Amino acid sequence: MVFRRWCGFMSEPIEPMKNPWRLIVNLNATQRLTFTAAFLGWALDAFDFFTVVLTVPQIAQEFGLGPAKIASAITVTLMLRPVGAIIFGLLADRYGRRYPLMGNIFLYSLMEFLTGFAPNFTVFFALRAVFGIAMGGEWGLGASLAMESLPTEARGIFSGILQQGYSSGHLLASFVLFCLFEIKPDISWRVLFYIGASPALLILFLRFFVPESETFERQKDKATSAGDYMKSLWAMLKAEWTRVLYGIVLMACFNFMSHGSQDLYPTFLRIQMHYSPVRMSVTNIVASFGAIIGGTIIGYFSQYFGRRRTIVVSSLCGLLFVPLWVYGPGYSMALGAFGLQFFVQGAWGVVPVFLNEISPGNFRGTFPGVVYQIGNLISAASAQIQAKIGESFPVYSEQDDKMIADYGKTQAIFMLVVFLSISFIASVGFEERGKDFNDEGGSFQKVVDEYPMEEEQEYVYIFGWRLYRLQLRLFTKNQVTHNPVGAFHENQRVGKRCELPMSNPSCLHWII
């Protein structure tokens, strides 16, 4: 099966490219406003997250604690993001994208503002925990609202732009912090958190200028009770567990790629390469610009070359920059950081549209955010893993005249493994490029209600597991063949059996 999936990946059609500028200017006013709201929501969410990351020393000094203790608040923020993805995702699928997104932005803005008044570390820690729940819900809500509102041919480029809201938030937080300390070097870290409450103004923008997703409005007509909704959710999980598992594994690798290339890199530059704070900051800023540019450009290419093919090529190209990224002489290391982040975040630029396209239609508010954030949770310890391995293989530093951790070699090996893992998993996976978000599930349900469907089962034993092979016959009349996520193969002749190929994984061939 893996070989057949790989063959399907290699045979994905390449579509004619369209002028990216035309794709941007051809959006109508509603689409522009909706995407702007989604982008700003993610960028400002990232801004609020990095307010802690960038002020750890100042916070530690005021509370009389070590930096590691303050960093635990960052860890709990990351750990609780899947909780927020589940809560707000279910609300989005049940009640729409817009109002849960407004509530989400209000919650993380409020937590950011209250953090500025935290009298002690206990309160600070609790507020950042609640902030983590809110942060986990924002990405899935914004991505589903944006992708459902955009024309199909524009999804690739805007997926890349949307994902780089995270890098934009990092740059914005760094810039604001720089300006504050330039104006008043002894200014309190709390001021940055007061400024971080400004995303609450985005709620007014959403309330008056951004409409509800048309895709959800069509699904709303078929709304059921809360009990029936939870039953349908459970049925989806049983039918689509392979899809959910695949999304989590792929997102875990993606998050290992981003955290593995970012979290320990400043420490490597300062301790092993002996960079000054200014030179280290310049290198990271150059890398951030590479990320923003790469995410936009490669996201655009994914619309024509395919999502999986683009991810694989981007991962392999990023692999080529690893030596320059950790061993480059002089300022060429900044070039290596630019190139590596160009392709790391280039692959990430495909993620919003990729996850939304493979999502079960009625659960697009939940599926992308949950698999994204669970993958992020799995990879949360990547910096600690790299640090421990680096300390296990020390190298002699002439400048320090002592043995220090070899972070460079550790990061190089780590990124080699991650790049190759993503390339393999993406190539044997699946995609649904160009999926029609406006025709999911309804037409099939209508046919199921009207025409009976015959089913045959066969099973075999493999290592003690009984595996059933489902072969779904065609309907009595000239109708459609069903698969679990609502993609249909129409106009099949009566009486013929239609088995979808293994290269199309939206058809579940084998279930346990």
C-alpha positions as CSV (number, residue, x, y, z in Angstrom):
1,M,0.0,0.0,0.0
2,V,2.9,2.4,0.9
3,F,4.3,1.8,-2.6
4,R,1.0,2.5,-4.3
5,R,0.5,5.7,-2.2
6,W,4.0,6.8,-3.2
7,C,3.2,6.2,-6.9
8,G,0.0,8.3,-6.4
9,F,2.2,11.1,-5.0
10,M,4.5,11.0,-8.0
11,S,1.6,11.0,-10.5
12,E,-0.2,14.0,-9.0
13,P,-1.1,16.4,-11.9
14,I,0.7,19.7,-12.3
15,E,-1.8,22.5,-13.1
16,P,-1.0,25.7,-15.1
17,M,0.1,28.5,-12.8
18,K,-1.8,31.7,-12.4
19,N,-0.6,35.2,-11.8
20,P,-0.4,35.6,-8.0
21,W,-1.1,39.3,-8.1
22,R,-4.4,38.5,-10.0
23,L,-5.3,36.0,-7.3
24,I,-4.9,38.7,-4.7
25,V,-6.7,41.6,-6.5
26,N,-9.6,39.4,-7.7
27,L,-10.8,38.8,-4.1
28,N,-14.0,40.6,-3.3
29,A,-14.3,42.9,-0.3
30,T,-15.8,40.3,1.9
31,Q,-13.1,37.8,1.2
32,R,-10.4,40.4,1.8
33,L,-11.9,41.4,5.2
34,T,-12.4,37.8,6.2
35,F,-8.8,36.8,5.5
36,T,-7.5,40.0,7.1
37,A,-9.3,39.1,10.3
38,A,-8.0,35.6,10.3
39,F,-4.4,36.7,9.7
40,L,-4.5,39.4,12.3
41,G,-6.1,37.0,14.8
42,W,-3.2,34.6,14.4
43,A,-0.5,37.2,14.3
44,L,-1.7,39.0,17.4
45,D,-2.1,35.7,19.2
46,A,1.5,35.0,18.4
47,F,2.5,38.5,19.6
48,D,0.8,37.8,23.0
49,F,2.6,34.4,23.2
50,F,6.1,35.9,22.6
51,T,5.6,38.7,25.2
52,V,6.6,36.1,27.8
53,V,9.3,34.4,25.7
54,L,11.0,37.8,25.1
55,T,10.8,39.0,28.7
56,V,11.7,35.9,30.7
57,P,14.8,37.6,32.4
58,Q,12.8,40.6,33.5
59,I,9.9,38.6,34.9
60,A,12.3,36.2,36.7
61,Q,14.0,39.2,38.3
62,E,10.8,40.8,39.6
63,F,9.4,37.5,41.0
64,G,12.8,36.5,42.4
65,L,12.8,33.2,40.5
66,G,15.1,31.5,38.0
67,P,14.4,31.7,34.3
68,A,13.7,28.0,34.2
69,K,10.7,28.6,36.6
70,I,9.3,31.3,34.4
71,A,9.8,29.1,31.3
72,S,7.5,26.6,32.9
73,A,4.7,29.0,32.2
74,I,5.6,28.8,28.5
75,T,5.5,25.0,28.7
76,V,2.0,25.0,30.3
77,T,0.8,27.4,27.6
78,L,1.9,24.9,24.9
79,M,0.5,21.9,26.8
80,L,-3.0,23.3,27.0
81,R,-3.3,24.4,23.4
82,P,-4.9,21.1,22.4
83,V,-7.6,21.7,25.0
84,G,-8.5,25.0,23.4
85,A,-8.5,23.5,19.9
86,I,-11.0,20.9,21.0
87,I,-13.3,23.3,22.9
88,F,-13.4,26.1,20.3
89,G,-13.3,23.7,17.4
90,L,-16.5,21.9,18.6
91,L,-18.1,25.3,19.2
92,A,-17.2,26.4,15.6
93,D,-18.7,23.3,14.1
94,R,-21.8,23.6,16.1
95,Y,-22.4,27.4,16.2
96,G,-20.4,28.8,13.4
97,R,-16.8,30.2,13.0
98,R,-17.4,33.9,13.7
99,Y,-18.8,34.1,17.2
100,P,-16.5,31.5,18.7
101,L,-13.5,33.4,17.1
102,M,-14.7,36.6,18.7
103,G,-15.0,34.9,22.1
104,N,-11.6,33.3,21.6
105,I,-9.9,36.7,20.8
106,F,-11.6,38.3,23.8
107,L,-10.4,35.5,26.1
108,Y,-6.7,35.6,25.1
109,S,-6.7,39.4,25.1
110,L,-8.2,39.5,28.6
111,M,-5.6,37.0,29.9
112,E,-2.8,39.0,28.3
113,F,-4.1,42.2,30.0
114,L,-4.5,40.5,33.4
115,T,-1.0,39.0,33.2
116,G,0.3,42.6,33.4
117,F,-1.2,42.9,36.9
118,A,-0.1,39.5,38.2
119,P,1.1,40.0,41.8
120,N,3.1,36.8,42.0
121,F,4.2,33.8,40.0
122,T,1.2,31.6,41.0
123,V,-1.3,34.1,39.5
124,F,1.0,34.6,36.5
125,F,1.2,30.8,35.9
126,A,-2.6,30.4,36.1
127,L,-3.3,33.2,33.7
128,R,-0.8,31.8,31.1
129,A,-2.5,28.4,31.5
130,V,-5.9,29.9,30.5
131,F,-4.1,31.9,27.7
132,G,-2.8,28.6,26.4
133,I,-6.4,27.3,26.0
134,A,-7.4,30.4,24.1
135,M,-4.3,30.3,21.9
136,G,-5.0,26.7,21.0
137,G,-8.4,27.6,19.7
138,E,-7.5,30.5,17.5
139,W,-5.6,28.8,14.7
140,G,-8.3,26.3,13.8
141,L,-11.1,28.9,13.9
142,G,-9.2,31.4,11.8
143,A,-7.9,28.9,9.3
144,S,-11.3,27.3,8.7
145,L,-13.0,30.7,8.3
146,A,-10.3,31.9,5.9
147,M,-10.1,28.8,3.7
148,E,-13.9,28.4,3.4
149,S,-14.2,32.0,2.3
150,L,-11.5,32.0,-0.4
151,P,-11.8,30.9,-4.0
152,T,-10.3,27.5,-4.6
153,E,-7.5,28.7,-6.9
154,A,-6.3,31.3,-4.3
155,R,-6.1,28.8,-1.3
156,G,-2.4,28.0,-1.8
157,I,-0.9,31.5,-1.7
158,F,-3.2,32.7,1.1
159,S,-2.5,29.6,3.1
160,G,1.2,30.5,3.0
161,I,0.4,34.1,4.0
162,L,-1.9,33.0,6.8
163,Q,0.6,30.7,8.4
164,Q,3.2,33.3,8.5
165,G,1.1,35.4,10.8
166,Y,3.0,33.5,13.6
167,S,6.4,34.8,12.3
168,S,4.9,38.2,11.9
169,G,3.7,38.2,15.5
170,H,7.2,37.3,16.6
171,L,8.7,40.1,14.6
172,L,6.1,42.6,15.9
173,A,6.7,41.6,19.5
174,S,10.5,42.0,19.1
175,F,10.0,45.4,17.4
176,V,7.7,46.7,20.2
177,L,10.0,45.5,22.9
178,F,13.0,47.1,21.2
179,C,11.2,50.4,20.9
180,L,10.0,50.3,24.5
181,F,13.5,49.7,25.9
182,E,15.0,52.3,23.5
183,I,12.6,54.9,24.9
184,K,13.0,53.9,28.5
185,P,15.5,51.2,29.4
186,D,14.1,50.6,32.9
187,I,10.5,50.3,31.7
188,S,8.5,47.4,33.3
189,W,7.8,44.2,31.4
190,R,4.2,44.7,32.3
191,V,3.7,47.5,29.8
192,L,4.2,45.0,27.0
193,F,1.3,42.9,28.3
194,Y,-0.9,45.9,28.5
195,I,-0.2,46.6,24.8
196,G,-0.8,42.9,24.2
197,A,-4.5,43.4,25.1
198,S,-5.0,45.4,21.9
199,P,-6.2,42.4,19.8
200,A,-9.6,42.9,21.6
201,L,-10.3,45.7,19.2
202,L,-10.3,43.0,16.4
203,I,-13.6,41.8,17.9
204,L,-15.3,45.0,16.6
205,F,-13.9,44.3,13.2
206,L,-15.2,40.8,13.2
207,R,-18.6,41.9,14.5
208,F,-19.3,44.6,11.9
209,F,-17.3,43.6,8.8
210,V,-16.8,39.9,8.7
211,P,-19.7,37.6,7.8
212,E,-20.2,34.0,8.8
213,S,-18.7,31.3,6.6
214,E,-21.1,30.5,3.7
215,T,-20.1,26.8,4.0
216,F,-21.3,26.7,7.6
217,E,-24.5,28.6,6.7
218,R,-25.4,25.9,4.3
219,Q,-24.6,23.2,6.9
220,K,-26.6,25.0,9.5
221,D,-29.9,24.2,7.7
222,K,-29.2,20.5,8.5
223,A,-28.4,21.2,12.2
224,T,-29.3,18.5,14.7
225,S,-29.6,18.3,18.5
226,A,-26.5,18.4,20.6
227,G,-26.8,14.7,21.3
228,D,-27.1,13.8,17.6
229,Y,-24.1,16.1,16.9
230,M,-21.9,14.2,19.4
231,K,-23.1,10.9,17.9
232,S,-22.0,12.1,14.5
233,L,-18.7,13.2,15.9
234,W,-18.1,9.8,17.4
235,A,-19.1,8.1,14.2
236,M,-16.7,10.3,12.3
237,L,-13.8,9.4,14.7
238,K,-14.5,5.7,14.2
239,A,-14.7,6.0,10.5
240,E,-11.8,8.4,10.1
241,W,-9.4,7.4,12.8
242,T,-6.7,6.7,10.2
243,R,-7.1,10.3,8.9
244,V,-6.9,11.7,12.4
245,L,-3.9,9.6,13.2
246,Y,-2.2,10.6,10.0
247,G,-2.8,14.3,10.6
248,I,-1.4,14.1,14.2
249,V,1.7,12.2,13.1
250,L,2.4,14.6,10.3
251,M,1.8,17.7,12.5
252,A,4.1,16.2,15.2
253,C,6.9,16.0,12.6
254,F,6.1,19.5,11.3
255,N,6.3,20.9,14.9
256,F,9.5,19.1,15.5
257,M,10.8,20.8,12.4
258,S,9.8,24.3,13.5
259,H,10.8,23.9,17.2
260,G,13.9,22.0,16.3
261,S,15.1,24.8,14.0
262,Q,14.1,27.7,16.3
263,D,14.0,27.0,20.0
264,L,17.6,26.1,20.7
265,Y,19.2,28.1,17.9
266,P,19.7,31.3,19.8
267,T,21.3,29.4,22.6
268,F,23.6,27.7,20.1
269,L,24.6,31.1,18.7
270,R,25.3,32.6,22.1
271,I,27.1,29.8,23.8
272,Q,28.8,27.7,21.1
273,M,29.3,30.4,18.5
274,H,29.8,33.3,21.0
275,Y,27.6,35.7,19.1
276,S,26.9,39.1,20.7
277,P,23.2,39.8,21.5
278,V,23.0,42.2,18.6
279,R,24.5,39.7,16.1
280,M,22.3,37.0,17.4
281,S,19.2,39.2,17.0
282,V,20.2,40.1,13.5
283,T,20.6,36.5,12.5
284,N,17.2,35.6,13.9
285,I,15.5,38.6,12.2
286,V,17.1,37.5,8.9
287,A,15.7,34.0,9.5
288,S,12.3,35.4,10.3
289,F,12.2,37.3,7.0
290,G,13.2,34.0,5.2
291,A,10.3,32.3,6.9
292,I,7.7,34.9,5.9
293,I,8.9,35.0,2.3
294,G,9.2,31.2,2.0
295,G,5.8,30.5,3.4
296,T,4.1,32.8,1.0
297,I,6.0,31.7,-2.1
298,I,5.9,27.9,-1.5
299,G,2.3,28.1,-0.4
300,Y,1.5,29.6,-3.7
301,F,3.4,26.8,-5.6
302,S,1.4,24.1,-3.7
303,Q,-1.7,25.2,-5.6
304,Y,-0.2,24.0,-8.9
305,F,2.4,21.3,-8.0
306,G,0.3,19.6,-5.3
307,R,0.3,19.8,-1.5
308,R,2.4,16.7,-0.8
309,R,4.9,17.2,-3.6
310,T,5.5,20.8,-2.4
311,I,6.0,19.7,1.2
312,V,8.5,17.0,0.2
313,V,10.5,19.2,-2.2
314,S,10.6,22.0,0.4
315,S,11.8,19.6,3.1
316,L,14.5,18.2,1.0
317,C,15.7,21.7,-0.1
318,G,15.8,22.7,3.6
319,L,18.0,19.8,4.2
320,L,20.6,21.2,1.9
321,F,20.9,24.4,4.0
322,V,21.7,22.5,7.3
323,P,25.5,22.6,7.0
324,L,25.5,26.4,6.3
325,W,23.0,26.9,9.1
326,V,25.2,25.4,11.8
327,Y,28.8,25.5,10.3
328,G,28.7,28.5,8.0
329,P,31.8,30.8,8.3
330,G,31.2,34.4,9.4
331,Y,28.0,36.0,8.4
332,S,27.2,33.2,5.9
333,M,25.5,31.5,8.8
334,A,22.8,34.2,8.6
335,L,22.3,33.2,4.9
336,G,22.0,29.6,6.1
337,A,19.4,30.6,8.6
338,F,17.5,32.5,5.9
339,G,17.5,29.5,3.5
340,L,16.6,26.9,6.1
341,Q,13.7,28.9,7.5
342,F,12.6,29.8,3.9
343,F,12.0,26.1,3.3
344,V,10.9,25.1,6.9
345,Q,8.2,27.7,6.9
346,G,7.6,27.2,3.2
347,A,6.5,23.7,4.0
348,W,4.4,25.1,6.9
349,G,2.8,27.5,4.4
350,V,0.9,24.5,2.9
351,V,-0.4,23.3,6.3
352,P,-3.6,25.5,6.7
353,V,-5.0,24.6,3.3
354,F,-3.8,21.0,3.4
355,L,-5.5,20.3,6.8
356,N,-8.7,22.1,5.8
357,E,-8.9,20.1,2.6
358,I,-8.5,16.7,4.2
359,S,-10.9,17.6,7.0
360,P,-14.3,15.8,7.2
361,G,-16.7,18.5,6.0
362,N,-18.9,18.9,9.1
363,F,-15.9,19.0,11.4
364,R,-13.6,21.5,9.7
365,G,-13.7,23.8,12.7
366,T,-12.4,21.0,14.9
367,F,-10.1,18.7,12.8
368,P,-7.3,21.1,11.7
369,G,-6.9,22.8,15.0
370,V,-6.9,19.6,17.1
371,V,-4.4,17.6,15.0
372,Y,-2.2,20.7,14.7
373,Q,-2.2,21.3,18.5
374,I,-1.8,17.7,19.5
375,G,1.2,17.5,17.1
376,N,2.5,20.6,18.8
377,L,2.1,19.0,22.2
378,I,4.1,15.9,21.1
379,S,6.9,18.1,20.0
380,A,6.9,20.5,22.9
381,A,10.1,18.9,24.4
382,S,12.2,19.2,21.2
383,A,14.5,21.9,22.7
384,Q,15.1,19.8,25.9
385,I,15.8,16.7,23.7
386,Q,18.3,18.6,21.7
387,A,19.9,20.2,24.8
388,K,20.3,16.8,26.5
389,I,21.8,15.2,23.5
390,G,24.2,18.1,23.0
391,E,25.3,17.9,26.6
392,S,26.0,14.1,26.2
393,F,28.5,14.9,23.4
394,P,30.5,17.9,24.6
395,V,33.1,19.7,22.5
396,Y,36.1,21.7,23.6
397,S,35.8,25.5,23.3
398,E,39.1,27.3,23.0
399,Q,37.5,30.6,23.8
400,D,36.0,29.3,27.0
401,D,38.8,26.9,27.7
402,K,36.4,24.2,28.7
403,M,34.1,21.5,27.4
404,I,30.6,22.8,26.3
405,A,27.6,21.1,24.8
406,D,27.8,20.5,21.0
407,Y,24.5,22.1,20.0
408,G,25.5,22.5,16.4
409,K,26.0,18.8,15.7
410,T,22.9,17.9,17.7
411,Q,20.7,20.3,15.7
412,A,22.1,19.2,12.4
413,I,21.4,15.5,13.1
414,F,18.0,16.3,14.5
415,M,16.9,18.4,11.5
416,L,18.3,15.7,9.1
417,V,16.0,13.1,10.8
418,V,13.0,15.4,10.8
419,F,13.3,16.6,7.2
420,L,13.6,13.0,6.0
421,S,10.6,11.9,8.2
422,I,8.4,14.6,6.8
423,S,9.4,13.8,3.3
424,F,8.5,10.1,3.7
425,I,5.2,10.6,5.6
426,A,4.0,13.3,3.2
427,S,4.9,11.2,0.2
428,V,2.9,8.1,1.3
429,G,0.0,10.1,2.6
430,F,-2.8,11.8,0.7
431,E,-4.3,15.1,-0.2
432,E,-7.5,16.5,-1.6
433,R,-6.3,19.6,-3.5
434,G,-9.1,21.7,-4.8
435,K,-11.8,20.0,-2.7
436,D,-15.1,21.7,-3.0
437,F,-16.1,23.0,0.5
438,N,-19.6,23.9,-0.6
439,D,-20.7,20.4,-1.7
440,E,-19.9,18.0,1.2
441,G,-22.1,15.4,2.5
442,G,-25.5,16.8,1.5
443,S,-25.8,15.2,-1.9
444,F,-24.7,11.8,-0.5
445,Q,-27.1,11.8,2.4
446,K,-29.9,12.6,0.0
447,V,-29.0,9.6,-2.1
448,V,-28.6,7.3,0.9
449,D,-32.1,8.2,2.1
450,E,-33.6,7.4,-1.3
451,Y,-31.7,4.4,-2.5
452,P,-30.4,1.4,-0.6
453,M,-26.8,0.4,-0.8
454,E,-25.4,-3.1,-0.9
455,E,-22.3,-4.0,1.0
456,E,-20.0,-7.0,0.9
457,Q,-17.4,-7.9,3.5
458,E,-14.3,-10.1,3.4
459,Y,-11.7,-10.5,6.1
460,V,-8.3,-11.8,6.7
461,Y,-6.1,-12.4,9.7
462,I,-2.8,-10.5,9.9
463,F,-0.7,-10.9,13.0
464,G,-3.8,-11.9,14.9
465,W,-5.8,-8.8,13.8
466,R,-9.0,-9.4,11.9
467,L,-9.1,-6.9,9.0
468,Y,-12.3,-6.3,7.0
469,R,-12.2,-5.2,3.4
470,L,-15.3,-3.1,2.5
471,Q,-16.5,-3.1,-1.1
472,L,-19.3,-0.7,-1.6
473,R,-21.5,-1.5,-4.5
474,L,-23.2,1.2,-6.5
475,F,-26.6,2.4,-5.8
476,T,-29.6,0.9,-7.6
477,K,-29.8,4.0,-9.9
478,N,-27.2,6.1,-11.6
479,Q,-25.8,7.7,-8.4
480,V,-22.6,8.0,-6.5
481,T,-20.1,5.9,-4.6
482,H,-19.6,7.0,-1.0
483,N,-16.4,7.5,0.9
484,P,-16.1,8.6,4.5
485,V,-15.4,12.3,4.0
486,G,-18.0,13.1,1.4
487,A,-16.0,13.0,-1.8
488,F,-18.0,11.3,-4.5
489,H,-17.4,9.5,-7.8
490,E,-20.5,10.3,-10.0
491,N,-22.1,8.9,-13.0
492,Q,-21.0,5.3,-12.6
493,R,-23.0,2.8,-14.7
494,V,-25.6,0.7,-13.0
495,G,-24.5,-2.8,-11.9
496,K,-20.7,-2.1,-12.0
497,R,-18.7,-2.4,-8.8
498,C,-16.6,0.7,-8.1
499,E,-13.6,0.3,-5.9
500,L,-11.7,3.5,-5.3
501,P,-7.9,3.1,-5.9
502,M,-5.6,2.8,-2.9
503,S,-3.9,6.1,-4.0
504,N,-7.2,7.8,-3.0
505,P,-7.1,7.4,0.8
506,S,-10.4,9.2,1.3
507,C,-11.8,5.7,0.7
508,L,-11.2,3.5,3.7
509,H,-10.2,0.2,2.2
510,W,-9.3,-1.6,5.4
511,I,-10.7,-1.1,8.8
512,I,-10.1,-3.0,12.1
